[in-house]
């Protein structure tokens, strides 16, 4: 899966939202963000792991301390299954230090039909902390 720049991601997302509204399909935006500034360096690792689990048609970007995903033709319920699969994948990855992630999702048209509204809704929906620990240590969710 190709990692998009923020501008390209936003451009394609805008077009996909327009298409979703016209064709009455769902599009879900998912945001993953480390809670601590010291963990922002793990963004590339997280994006690489997440990219292996997404469909080729989905969108992925990582910058400014956030991994952003667009799940095309996915309502919020379907997106929650994908998020659980992604979190399971991250559970089994050996990070060098504990990592707290916030994860939020917002669906078009349920939560909005434009990029800014979906980003705001996904940020407000973020849960946390989802702690990713090195293997062999206790986990707290």
VOGU-3710 file (C-alpha; in Angstrom, 3 decimals, decimal comma):
1> xxxxxxxxxx> 0,000/0,000/0,000  1,314/3,423/-0,945  1,665/6,063/1,741  0,122/9,323/0,512  1,171/12,865/1,318  -1,317/14,895/3,350  -2,309/17,048/0,352  -2,876/14,028/-1,880  -4,757/12,225/0,903  -7,076/15,211/1,463
11> xxxxxxxxxx> -7,628/15,658/-2,293  -8,554/12,006/-2,844  -10,663/11,948/0,329  -12,618/14,990/-0,865  -13,324/13,274/-4,187  -14,304/10,011/-2,476  -16,697/11,875/-0,182  -18,379/13,461/-3,188  -18,643/10,054/-4,847  -20,017/8,492/-1,657
21> xxxxxxxxxx> -22,736/11,122/-1,365  -23,713/10,749/-5,046  -23,787/6,953/-4,948  -25,060/6,666/-1,358  -22,042/4,672/-0,175  -20,216/4,849/3,117  -16,666/6,109/3,609  -14,996/5,967/7,024  -12,060/8,065/8,193  -9,880/6,482/10,891
31> xxxxxxxxxx> -7,230/8,410/12,838  -4,492/6,821/14,983  -2,387/9,105/17,132  0,211/8,401/19,833  -0,791/10,111/23,060  2,764/11,088/24,003  4,957/13,371/21,885  7,888/10,994/22,467  5,991/8,292/20,528  5,509/10,331/17,341
41> xxxxxxxxxx> 8,619/8,639/15,931  6,648/5,384/15,813  4,252/6,825/13,193  6,214/5,319/10,289  6,223/1,890/11,976  2,505/2,094/12,697  1,728/3,179/9,121  3,809/0,319/7,729  2,012/-2,251/9,856  -1,422/-0,795/9,158
51> xxxxxxxxxx> -0,726/-0,579/5,423  -0,235/-4,344/5,255  -3,739/-4,889/6,629  -5,696/-2,472/4,451  -7,165/-3,120/1,028  -5,331/-1,680/-1,959  -8,311/0,609/-2,583  -8,172/2,194/0,886  -6,130/5,344/1,529  -3,281/5,790/4,002
61> xxxxxxxxxx> -1,293/8,844/5,095  1,079/9,462/7,985  2,306/12,880/9,033  2,149/15,414/11,827  1,974/12,607/14,383  -1,165/11,014/12,926  -1,839/7,934/10,826  -4,936/8,618/8,714  -6,876/5,930/6,870  -9,899/6,059/4,615
71> xxxxxxxxxx> -11,888/2,849/4,399  -13,908/3,013/1,198  -17,377/1,460/1,092  -17,190/0,814/4,844  -19,777/1,928/7,365  -18,793/2,551/10,981  -19,616/-0,994/12,095  -17,413/-2,490/9,375  -14,681/0,010/10,201  -14,755/-1,083/13,865
81> xxxxxxxxxx> -13,970/-4,642/12,757  -11,038/-3,338/10,722  -9,817/-1,238/13,670  -9,922/-4,277/15,960  -7,914/-6,254/13,403  -5,385/-3,416/13,143  -5,077/-3,140/16,911  -4,541/-6,892/17,129  -1,758/-6,558/14,568  -0,170/-3,789/16,646
91> xxxxxxxxxx> -0,568/-5,924/19,789  1,713/-8,524/18,271  4,387/-6,097/17,073  7,472/-5,657/19,205  7,727/-1,942/19,932  10,832/-0,983/21,900  8,773/0,869/24,513  5,110/0,975/25,554  2,988/2,947/23,128  -0,342/4,600/23,936
101> xxxxxxxxxx> -2,558/5,113/20,892  -5,766/7,029/20,496  -8,016/5,739/17,726  -11,024/7,552/16,343  -13,348/7,008/13,408  -16,059/8,982/11,645  -18,279/7,882/8,785  -19,647/9,718/5,767  -22,536/10,479/5,556  -23,390/9,630/9,182
111> xxxxxxxxxx> -20,985/12,135/10,792  -20,477/14,555/7,909  -19,838/14,879/4,205  -16,698/17,035/4,104  -13,093/16,452/5,136  -12,986/18,980/7,992  -16,168/17,684/9,615  -15,037/14,062/9,406  -11,585/14,911/10,801  -13,166/16,777/13,702
121> xxxxxxxxxx> -15,654/13,960/14,402  -12,916/11,301/14,261  -10,701/13,339/16,594  -13,572/13,792/19,052  -14,344/10,075/18,934  -10,801/9,078/19,801  -10,533/6,520/22,509  -7,546/6,165/24,684  -5,304/4,987/25,785  -4,844/1,780/23,802
131> xxxxxxxxxx> -1,503/0,632/25,152  0,798/-1,396/22,918  3,427/-3,123/25,020  6,565/-5,050/24,133  5,838/-8,806/24,070  6,000/-10,580/27,398  4,677/-7,648/29,415  1,203/-7,130/30,853  -1,222/-5,086/28,772  -3,686/-2,472/29,953
141> x> -6,462/-1,298/27,656
//
